[in-house]
Amino acid sequence: MQRVDAQPVISQRSVERGSGASLQDRSARLAFLLPAVILILVLSIFPLLFSLALAFMSWDLSRLTGGARFIGLGNFITLVNDARFWNTARVSLTFVVGAVLLEYVLGLGVAMLLNQEVRFRRFFRVAFLVPMMLTPAAVAYAGRMLFNEGMGPINDIIKHLGGPQIPWFSNANLALPSLMLLDAWEWTPFMMIVLLAGLQSLPPEVYEAARVDGASDWQLFRHVTFPMLAPVSITVILIRALEAFKLFDIVTVMTGGGPGTATEPVTLYAYLVGMKNGNLGYASAIAYSLLVMVIIFTTLFLNSVRRRAAAAAE
Amino acid sequence: MQMTMRQTRRLKLSLTYVLLALWAIFCLFPIYWLIITSVKLPIAVYQGPKYWPWIDFQPNLHAWEYVLAGPLKDQVTRSWINSAVLAISSAALAVGLGSLAGYALTRFQYLVPGLKWRNNDIAFWIISQRMLPPVVIILPYMIMYRLVGLIDTHVGMILAYTVFNLPFAVWIMRDFFAGLPVDLEESALIDGASRFQAFSKIVLPLAAPGLIATYLFCLMFAWNDYLFALMLTFSRASTMPMFVAGAGSQSYGPQWWLLSALSLLTVAPMILIALLVERYITRGLVVGAIK
């Protein structure tokens, strides 16, 4: 890390005054930034490269010293033919799309409710914030109790309302949607808070003008609020999607990937292969494929957003 | 006509309150359920759902005694203190290093040779570390930590959480510093203060709200983590989420009353933070996401 120009942005004066302060700033500029950069290089970039190297090796957890062997594309050939891996990729993607959409719709709805003159705002804001602050491992246990089919309150309440008993987590087709529901409980608050701030920053004049023109509530939402909120929406959706790809704690404690492998995301599979089977190389190949998925997803998402924005502008 | 408009408005407002109340119940009910389950006797749990203490069932503190004064006492205390020590110190480190770097990125100009990266590129490179799924780097961590003897140590965990939180801390603090006027530090510099003195005596106090928000976030991420603890600890440095997660896997089935008490002990500090400093959290979230 090196600099071209010797003077700090803020102070042209210090240059004019002579070299004293700017000499000091020369060392300061490195002393301020380098600790963070070095830490990230050593403990984030190095492991990332290490992991890439691992993906081309055969290395057993039980023989940590001297057991590594280069096997080229071996792990990736196994990966392409591994049906269980493809299933986990499907689970992860479905989860990301489903959970984030659900959270966005709910979050926007609650944010719009709260973006009015309502009483007890502070109570609502605190109550709505709480879920996202709670430890996922504990949330997963709360989920296991609430969704429990014998003694849980959710099915009991549905029964009292005259609805059917739902096999939330014992049915292989329902387990993943149920998991999305639990994730939505925890993370809708994030969407809600940021979208609410976005709503509050919209200029009121636009609304007044639209009102004068006789726009209905729905027209206001469709043609004013939603388009103007788009930049914030895109950001929160992307942030939540990136986080949702990391799904691990909730699913590990809640279902352990089951029933069968119906809710097993890529993260959990990589963990099981690495720590339970001790196959470090293959686990790294699986984990790296997740990174590739994340990058492809992000690129596609941003491209489609950009294309739509361009189409809308024409 | 006037009347009906007022009526529709009133109807809308009532509907708003009903929906908000429903959402509040949706958000808080799981916590209520943890609380009442933690004071149920096993029979009250297995008889099917009981909602109201003293009406449906007789509350009993047996689970809390078992957890806080009984056989689990030592393990619970150790895990809880571990969690607190790791979260408090790693958050302090992340905020410290993060504000130095965040400040540098707003006040100095950089150019990385070869890559032609300027300040914004460096900032983006730093925040992009946050997008990385931790599972990609966790196996190398485990191997490195085993080889250098950092596995299951407090130092190792503090380092891991600091690096995990650092990108976020830099990103948020950078934004806070960018919003501060530079006049005060400039006059201090002219008066002969060193850059670090100007930073610590003048800039940091002004950025206090940002520091608090960032600290709370780092604290929360570290406290709530499960993956790092699972991979890098097994006993000495093991944390509360680890203990809770492990407590549910007995062969004779989960003991819901104990799990509820343990879960509550785990989430209690976070609920407290939400109650006391909701404002900071909200501000930090918004800055972190939108800017």
Boltz contact constraints between the chains, C-beta under 6 A:
constraints:
  - contact:
      token1: [A, 1]
      token2: [B, 112]
      max_distance: 6.0
  - contact:
      token1: [A, 2]
      token2: [B, 113]
      max_distance: 6.0
  - contact:
      token1: [A, 3]
      token2: [B, 110]
      max_distance: 6.0
  - contact:
      token1: [A, 3]
      token2: [B, 111]
      max_distance: 6.0
  - contact:
      token1: [A, 4]
      token2: [B, 111]
      max_distance: 6.0
  - contact:
      token1: [A, 5]
      token2: [B, 109]
      max_distance: 6.0
  - contact:
      token1: [A, 8]
      token2: [B, 107]
      max_distance: 6.0
  - contact:
      token1: [A, 8]
      token2: [B, 108]
      max_distance: 6.0
  - contact:
      token1: [A, 9]
      token2: [B, 109]
      max_distance: 6.0
  - contact:
      token1: [A, 10]
      token2: [B, 107]
      max_distance: 6.0
  - contact:
      token1: [A, 10]
      token2: [B, 182]
      max_distance: 6.0
  - contact:
      token1: [A, 11]
      token2: [B, 186]
      max_distance: 6.0
  - contact:
      token1: [A, 21]
      token2: [B, 189]
      max_distance: 6.0
  - contact:
      token1: [A, 25]
      token2: [B, 195]
      max_distance: 6.0
  - contact:
      token1: [A, 28]
      token2: [B, 195]
      max_distance: 6.0
  - contact:
      token1: [A, 29]
      token2: [B, 108]
      max_distance: 6.0
  - contact:
      token1: [A, 32]
      token2: [B, 100]
      max_distance: 6.0
  - contact:
      token1: [A, 32]
      token2: [B, 104]
      max_distance: 6.0
  - contact:
      token1: [A, 33]
      token2: [B, 101]
      max_distance: 6.0
  - contact:
      token1: [A, 33]
      token2: [B, 104]
      max_distance: 6.0
  - contact:
      token1: [A, 35]
      token2: [B, 97]
      max_distance: 6.0
  - contact:
      token1: [A, 36]
      token2: [B, 97]
      max_distance: 6.0
  - contact:
      token1: [A, 36]
      token2: [B, 101]
      max_distance: 6.0
  - contact:
      token1: [A, 36]
      token2: [B, 166]
      max_distance: 6.0
  - contact:
      token1: [A, 36]
      token2: [B, 170]
      max_distance: 6.0
  - contact:
      token1: [A, 39]
      token2: [B, 163]
      max_distance: 6.0
  - contact:
      token1: [A, 40]
      token2: [B, 129]
      max_distance: 6.0
  - contact:
      token1: [A, 43]
      token2: [B, 163]
      max_distance: 6.0
  - contact:
      token1: [A, 44]
      token2: [B, 129]
      max_distance: 6.0
  - contact:
      token1: [A, 44]
      token2: [B, 163]
      max_distance: 6.0
  - contact:
      token1: [A, 47]
      token2: [B, 137]
      max_distance: 6.0
  - contact:
      token1: [A, 47]
      token2: [B, 140]
      max_distance: 6.0
  - contact:
      token1: [A, 47]
      token2: [B, 141]
      max_distance: 6.0
  - contact:
      token1: [A, 48]
      token2: [B, 137]
      max_distance: 6.0
  - contact:
      token1: [A, 50]
      token2: [B, 140]
      max_distance: 6.0
  - contact:
      token1: [A, 51]
      token2: [B, 136]
      max_distance: 6.0
  - contact:
      token1: [A, 51]
      token2: [B, 137]
      max_distance: 6.0
  - contact:
      token1: [A, 51]
      token2: [B, 140]
      max_distance: 6.0
  - contact:
      token1: [A, 64]
      token2: [B, 146]
      max_distance: 6.0
  - contact:
      token1: [A, 110]
      token2: [B, 23]
      max_distance: 6.0
  - contact:
      token1: [A, 113]
      token2: [B, 16]
      max_distance: 6.0
  - contact:
      token1: [A, 113]
      token2: [B, 19]
      max_distance: 6.0
  - contact:
      token1: [A, 113]
      token2: [B, 20]
      max_distance: 6.0
  - contact:
      token1: [A, 124]
      token2: [B, 20]
      max_distance: 6.0
  - contact:
      token1: [A, 126]
      token2: [B, 278]
      max_distance: 6.0
  - contact:
      token1: [A, 127]
      token2: [B, 24]
      max_distance: 6.0
  - contact:
      token1: [A, 127]
      token2: [B, 27]
      max_distance: 6.0
  - contact:
      token1: [A, 127]
      token2: [B, 28]
      max_distance: 6.0
  - contact:
      token1: [A, 128]
      token2: [B, 27]
      max_distance: 6.0
  - contact:
      token1: [A, 129]
      token2: [B, 274]
      max_distance: 6.0
  - contact:
      token1: [A, 129]
      token2: [B, 278]
      max_distance: 6.0
  - contact:
      token1: [A, 130]
      token2: [B, 274]
      max_distance: 6.0
  - contact:
      token1: [A, 131]
      token2: [B, 27]
      max_distance: 6.0
  - contact:
      token1: [A, 133]
      token2: [B, 220]
      max_distance: 6.0
  - contact:
      token1: [A, 133]
      token2: [B, 270]
      max_distance: 6.0
  - contact:
      token1: [A, 133]
      token2: [B, 274]
      max_distance: 6.0
  - contact:
      token1: [A, 134]
      token2: [B, 267]
      max_distance: 6.0
  - contact:
      token1: [A, 134]
      token2: [B, 270]
      max_distance: 6.0
  - contact:
      token1: [A, 135]
      token2: [B, 224]
      max_distance: 6.0
  - contact:
      token1: [A, 135]
      token2: [B, 241]
      max_distance: 6.0
  - contact:
      token1: [A, 135]
      token2: [B, 266]
      max_distance: 6.0
  - contact:
      token1: [A, 135]
      token2: [B, 267]
      max_distance: 6.0
  - contact:
      token1: [A, 137]
      token2: [B, 226]
      max_distance: 6.0
  - contact:
      token1: [A, 137]
      token2: [B, 241]
      max_distance: 6.0
  - contact:
      token1: [A, 137]
      token2: [B, 244]
      max_distance: 6.0
  - contact:
      token1: [A, 137]
      token2: [B, 245]
      max_distance: 6.0
  - contact:
      token1: [A, 138]
      token2: [B, 244]
      max_distance: 6.0
  - contact:
      token1: [A, 138]
      token2: [B, 263]
      max_distance: 6.0
  - contact:
      token1: [A, 138]
      token2: [B, 266]
      max_distance: 6.0
  - contact:
      token1: [A, 138]
      token2: [B, 267]
      max_distance: 6.0
  - contact:
      token1: [A, 141]
      token2: [B, 259]
      max_distance: 6.0
  - contact:
      token1: [A, 141]
      token2: [B, 263]
      max_distance: 6.0
  - contact:
      token1: [A, 142]
      token2: [B, 30]
      max_distance: 6.0
  - contact:
      token1: [A, 142]
      token2: [B, 34]
      max_distance: 6.0
  - contact:
      token1: [A, 145]
      token2: [B, 256]
      max_distance: 6.0
  - contact:
      token1: [A, 151]
      token2: [B, 48]
      max_distance: 6.0
  - contact:
      token1: [A, 151]
      token2: [B, 49]
      max_distance: 6.0
  - contact:
      token1: [A, 153]
      token2: [B, 49]
      max_distance: 6.0
  - contact:
      token1: [A, 156]
      token2: [B, 49]
      max_distance: 6.0
  - contact:
      token1: [A, 193]
      token2: [B, 282]
      max_distance: 6.0
  - contact:
      token1: [A, 193]
      token2: [B, 285]
      max_distance: 6.0
  - contact:
      token1: [A, 194]
      token2: [B, 286]
      max_distance: 6.0
  - contact:
      token1: [A, 194]
      token2: [B, 289]
      max_distance: 6.0
  - contact:
      token1: [A, 197]
      token2: [B, 286]
      max_distance: 6.0
  - contact:
      token1: [A, 235]
      token2: [B, 289]
      max_distance: 6.0
  - contact:
      token1: [A, 236]
      token2: [B, 289]
      max_distance: 6.0
  - contact:
      token1: [A, 239]
      token2: [B, 289]
      max_distance: 6.0
  - contact:
      token1: [A, 242]
      token2: [B, 131]
      max_distance: 6.0
  - contact:
      token1: [A, 245]
      token2: [B, 133]
      max_distance: 6.0
  - contact:
      token1: [A, 246]
      token2: [B, 133]
      max_distance: 6.0
  - contact:
      token1: [A, 248]
      token2: [B, 227]
      max_distance: 6.0
  - contact:
      token1: [A, 249]
      token2: [B, 226]
      max_distance: 6.0
  - contact:
      token1: [A, 253]
      token2: [B, 245]
      max_distance: 6.0
  - contact:
      token1: [A, 267]
      token2: [B, 135]
      max_distance: 6.0
  - contact:
      token1: [A, 270]
      token2: [B, 135]
      max_distance: 6.0
  - contact:
      token1: [A, 274]
      token2: [B, 139]
      max_distance: 6.0
  - contact:
      token1: [A, 280]
      token2: [B, 139]
      max_distance: 6.0
  - contact:
      token1: [A, 283]
      token2: [B, 139]
      max_distance: 6.0
  - contact:
      token1: [A, 284]
      token2: [B, 139]
      max_distance: 6.0
  - contact:
      token1: [A, 287]
      token2: [B, 135]
      max_distance: 6.0
  - contact:
      token1: [A, 287]
      token2: [B, 136]
      max_distance: 6.0
  - contact:
      token1: [A, 290]
      token2: [B, 133]
      max_distance: 6.0
  - contact:
      token1: [A, 291]
      token2: [B, 136]
      max_distance: 6.0
